[in-house]
Amino acid sequence: MNWKRAAAASIVAVPIVVLLGYGMTRDPKEIPSPLPGREAPPFSLAVFAEGHGIQHRATGDSIRLADHRGEVVVLNFWASWCLACRDEHSTLSMVAESYAPKGVKFYGVLYNDVPENGTRWIAEMGGQSYPSVQDPRTRTAIDYGLYGVPETFFIGRDGRVAYKHVGPVTATVLASKLDSLLALPAPPGMHPAADSVKSVTVPTTGE
């Protein structure tokens, strides 16, 4: 009977609609990430924007997370179509340059975008002090459980994700998290630079 089929379809559809409606009301900032405290998902991604200064890497270089064991790493997922990414760009570039002498590695990961647009956007924003890499088929973004952009991940010397920040990140947050990670003892067999435990003073732009 048609009415039975319609009733059955309604029974199946209602929970789905309810779940979708509930998801639309959730703020991504309030959704806990399972990654903090766990091993950071490995990746090997190609550089498309070189950056400048200490953190410069040539276009086409392969960036492997495994090569940074024993170092603090900051991954910032962004896109040229992301308006909120504009709010944090100059701050990220400034802090990355300030912490480069301490051995902190910053990488931008282009999300759901193409390198040509990313390169053009960086130029329009006045450049960038650290390299950006492309993420074909957003595999790395999926591994990191990305909800959207911008999102920033802080990875400690032990290779574990220490903190995830959703939305534009500020200089205050960056400095606080990085100073905390640099102050932690290095894992056995890994020796940080002698001055890496010292904090770096950077201009703040609010919480």
C-alpha positions as CSV (number, residue, x, y, z in Angstrom):
1,M,0.0,0.0,0.0
2,N,1.2,3.5,-0.9
3,W,0.3,4.9,2.5
4,K,2.4,2.3,4.2
5,R,5.4,3.1,2.1
6,A,4.9,6.8,2.8
7,A,4.7,6.2,6.5
8,A,7.8,4.0,6.5
9,A,9.7,6.7,4.6
10,S,8.6,9.3,7.1
11,I,9.8,7.2,10.0
12,V,13.3,7.0,8.4
13,A,13.4,10.6,7.3
14,V,12.4,12.3,10.5
15,P,15.5,11.3,12.6
16,I,17.8,12.4,9.7
17,V,16.1,15.8,9.5
18,V,16.3,16.2,13.3
19,L,20.0,15.3,13.3
20,L,20.7,17.7,10.4
21,G,18.8,20.4,12.2
22,Y,20.7,19.9,15.4
23,G,24.0,20.0,13.5
24,M,23.2,23.3,12.0
25,T,22.7,24.8,15.4
26,R,26.1,23.6,16.7
27,D,29.0,26.0,16.9
28,P,32.1,24.2,15.6
29,K,34.1,25.9,18.4
30,E,32.0,23.9,20.9
31,I,32.6,20.5,19.2
32,P,35.5,18.8,20.9
33,S,38.2,17.5,18.7
34,P,39.5,14.0,19.5
35,L,43.0,14.9,18.4
36,P,44.5,16.8,21.3
37,G,46.7,14.4,23.3
38,R,46.9,12.0,20.4
39,E,49.6,11.4,17.8
40,A,49.3,14.0,15.0
41,P,48.3,12.4,11.7
42,P,51.3,12.1,9.4
43,F,51.5,13.8,6.1
44,S,53.8,14.6,3.2
45,L,52.7,17.7,1.2
46,A,54.3,19.8,-1.5
47,V,55.1,23.5,-1.1
48,F,53.4,25.9,-3.5
49,A,54.2,29.2,-1.6
50,E,57.7,29.4,-0.4
51,G,57.6,31.9,2.5
52,H,60.6,34.0,3.3
53,G,63.4,34.3,5.9
54,I,64.3,31.4,8.1
55,Q,61.3,29.4,7.2
56,H,61.7,29.6,3.5
57,R,61.2,26.4,1.5
58,A,61.5,26.0,-2.2
59,T,58.4,25.4,-4.4
60,G,57.9,21.7,-4.8
61,D,59.7,20.7,-1.7
62,S,58.0,17.9,0.2
63,I,57.1,18.7,3.8
64,R,56.9,15.6,6.0
65,L,55.7,15.9,9.6
66,A,57.9,13.0,10.5
67,D,61.0,15.2,9.7
68,H,59.9,17.6,12.5
69,R,59.9,15.1,15.4
70,G,61.4,17.0,18.3
71,E,60.2,20.3,17.1
72,V,57.0,22.4,17.7
73,V,54.9,22.7,14.6
74,V,51.9,24.9,13.9
75,L,49.5,23.9,11.1
76,N,47.1,26.5,9.8
77,F,44.4,25.4,7.5
78,W,43.2,28.2,5.2
79,A,41.7,29.1,1.8
80,S,41.7,32.1,-0.5
81,W,37.9,32.2,-0.4
82,C,37.9,32.3,3.4
83,L,37.0,35.8,4.7
84,A,38.0,35.0,8.3
85,C,41.4,33.9,7.2
86,R,42.2,37.5,6.3
87,D,41.7,38.4,10.0
88,E,44.6,36.2,11.1
89,H,47.0,36.3,8.2
90,S,49.3,39.1,9.3
91,T,49.3,37.8,12.9
92,L,50.3,34.3,11.8
93,S,53.1,35.7,9.6
94,M,54.4,38.0,12.3
95,V,54.4,35.4,15.0
96,A,55.9,32.7,12.7
97,E,58.8,35.1,12.0
98,S,59.2,35.8,15.7
99,Y,59.3,32.2,16.7
100,A,61.4,30.9,13.8
101,P,64.7,31.4,15.7
102,K,63.2,29.2,18.5
103,G,62.8,26.3,16.0
104,V,59.0,26.5,15.7
105,K,57.8,25.5,12.3
106,F,54.7,27.1,10.8
107,Y,53.0,25.7,7.7
108,G,49.8,26.8,5.9
109,V,47.7,24.1,4.5
110,L,45.5,25.1,1.6
111,Y,42.0,23.7,2.0
112,N,39.6,23.0,-0.8
113,D,41.3,25.4,-3.1
114,V,43.9,25.6,-5.9
115,P,47.5,26.7,-5.5
116,E,47.1,29.5,-8.2
117,N,44.4,31.1,-6.1
118,G,46.4,30.6,-2.9
119,T,49.6,32.2,-4.4
120,R,47.6,35.2,-5.6
121,W,45.9,35.6,-2.3
122,I,49.1,35.6,-0.3
123,A,50.6,38.2,-2.7
124,E,47.5,40.4,-2.2
125,M,47.9,40.0,1.6
126,G,51.4,41.3,1.5
127,G,53.3,38.0,1.5
128,Q,53.9,35.4,4.2
129,S,56.8,34.5,6.4
130,Y,56.2,30.7,6.3
131,P,55.5,28.2,3.5
132,S,52.1,26.9,2.5
133,V,51.5,23.4,1.1
134,Q,48.7,22.0,-1.0
135,D,46.5,19.2,0.2
136,P,45.2,17.2,-2.8
137,R,41.7,15.8,-2.3
138,T,41.8,17.4,1.3
139,R,43.1,14.1,2.6
140,T,45.1,15.8,5.4
141,A,42.2,18.0,6.3
142,I,40.1,14.9,6.7
143,D,42.7,13.2,8.8
144,Y,42.7,16.2,11.1
145,G,38.9,16.3,11.3
146,L,38.6,19.8,9.9
147,Y,35.2,21.4,10.3
148,G,36.1,24.5,8.2
149,V,38.7,27.2,7.9
150,P,40.5,28.7,9.5
151,E,41.6,26.1,12.0
152,T,45.1,25.9,13.6
153,F,46.7,22.9,15.2
154,F,49.7,23.0,17.6
155,I,51.9,19.9,17.6
156,G,54.4,19.4,20.4
157,R,57.9,18.0,20.2
158,D,56.5,14.6,21.1
159,G,54.5,14.5,17.9
160,R,51.2,14.8,19.6
161,V,48.5,17.4,18.9
162,A,48.5,19.7,21.9
163,Y,45.8,22.1,21.0
164,K,43.3,23.0,18.2
165,H,42.0,26.5,17.7
166,V,38.9,27.1,15.6
167,G,38.5,30.5,13.9
168,P,41.0,33.3,13.5
169,V,43.9,32.9,15.9
170,T,45.3,35.8,17.8
171,A,48.9,36.7,18.7
172,T,48.0,36.2,22.4
173,V,46.8,32.6,21.8
174,L,49.7,31.8,19.6
175,A,52.3,33.1,22.1
176,S,50.6,31.4,25.0
177,K,50.4,28.0,23.4
178,L,53.9,28.2,21.9
179,D,55.6,29.3,25.1
180,S,53.9,26.5,27.0
181,L,55.0,23.9,24.4
182,L,58.6,25.3,24.3
183,A,58.8,25.1,28.1
184,L,58.1,21.4,28.1
185,P,61.1,19.0,28.3
186,A,62.1,17.5,25.0
187,P,61.4,13.8,24.5
188,P,64.3,11.4,25.3
189,G,67.0,11.6,22.7
190,M,65.7,15.0,21.4
191,H,67.5,18.2,22.4
192,P,65.9,21.5,21.6
193,A,67.9,24.6,20.9
194,A,69.4,26.1,24.1
195,D,67.3,29.2,24.0
196,S,64.0,27.5,23.0
197,V,62.6,27.6,26.5
198,K,62.7,31.4,26.5
199,S,59.5,33.2,25.7
200,V,59.2,35.6,22.8
201,T,57.4,38.9,23.1
202,V,55.0,39.7,20.2
203,P,52.5,42.5,19.8
204,T,49.0,41.3,20.9
205,T,45.8,42.0,19.1
206,G,43.4,40.7,21.8
207,E,42.1,37.3,22.8
